[in-house]
Amino acid sequence: MRHLSLVAFSVAAAVIAAAPCVAAAAKQGPNVLFIMADDLRPDLATYGAPVLTPNLDRLARRAVQFDRAYCQQAVCNPSRSSMLTGLRPDTIKIWNNSTHFRTHRPEVTTLPLHFKQHGYDTRCVGKIFHNWHTAEKGDARSWSAPEFLHYATHGEDNARVEGPVPPNHASPSPRSYTSVPLWECRDVPDEAYYDGRVAAEAVRVLAEIKDRPFFLAVGFWKPHAPFNAPKKYWDLYDRAKIPPLNPARAAGAPDIAHHDGREVLGTGAQRFEPTAAQIAEMRHGYFANISYMDAQIGKVLDALDRSGAAARTIVVFVSDHGYHLGEHTQWGKTSTFELDARVALMIAAPGNRHGGRRTMALAELIDLFPTLAALSGLPAAAGLEGVNLAPVLADPAKTVKPAAFSQHPRPSYYDREPEKIPRAMGVSVRTARVRYTEWREWKTGATLARELYEESDEPAETHNRIDDPRLAAAQREAERFLRAQFPSRQN
């Protein structure tokens, strides 16, 4: 039986008073089902995108959906490490994919570890922390049992079936994504790829732990490239009806705001410049990947309903960062643009009377740690840099913070450079009115370039409005927030 101190009981009572959407269904606090997507910008039906996501639609009907949620850095390791420690990238000193989050903070308490320390059975199925490609680089101390399919490479997610692999119905890909084609369309079962196996294991684990307090993290590998969902998900879409691409860069945007899209387009001899047909193929494949992932989420939600634990379980759905599909000439992530920084976020809590509501309250991924601890009646972990979103769940018209912050280095993957340090860092703030970004030289802190985009132009961000007199007050406010969070080192 999980023991709560008097302090924990007082925290729980305060949270229930402030957020009536969370009422304890039993003596124990609620369970948590924490579902994460990889490389998903908010291209979901409930966010207004022409994507078929019936299972996330039904989750949204009982969740509060955050329409202005932001990652702290748009690439896997920094975003996930920041989210799961509740600390900003600058605090944990993680801005690349190659450094484990315990390198600089070896004793840091993670979100699942906090629940484990308070009597929960914590499980990891799929990609939750970054996939460091070797089993020993997971985070065993965060979990009550060994992690499942938490490490590998996306480029090894080839179709695995008994007997011959069915033919590829997509056009030939000009390059491989590690060891598989960048896109392919094969008539295979869901379990042929990682996410089908993740869903099957999550269903199994739920049946095992349903009668005790649990924190179950389920990390899906899609819609991250390669674009290789099973054929039935490609068949859901008429390619001619997928929204047309506007590839134009924002007028007046500095070159440093952009990158070479190497994750998708490749480098050196493997680099290609996609034709219109190839662009359409990738955009189609991304939509197919989303619907494939959604179907796997449906299997997990169905299992939760069957388990008898749904009424006492908080369900979170979140993406680690956004993605570009040719907009701004960009492919992949690693920018501070809205399409990369903005994420999907839904929180469904037991007894939530605001299910189906959307909120414009600004939120950051670092807010999930304090929020879930509070909603579960746990004491707050020390030193967290996010804020509790429970007041927004209690009243979606409320706000709990005036700004959300993101950042990204240049080069995007600087750890592959000879010096292994960035040449510059872009620091960005999103307010209710604008996104303001400063690009600063890493060694001196000197400002190299600035950007300003107004809310009415997002997520397209077609014009850099820096120093536009019409936005002067909004720019000054954003500058004030940015420099408070990222003080300039320049004298």
Summary of the structure (lengths in Angstrom):
residues: 491
radius of gyration: 21.7
end to end distance: 56.4
largest distance: 66.5
contacts: 1739
relative contact order: 0.18
helix: 35%
strand: 20%
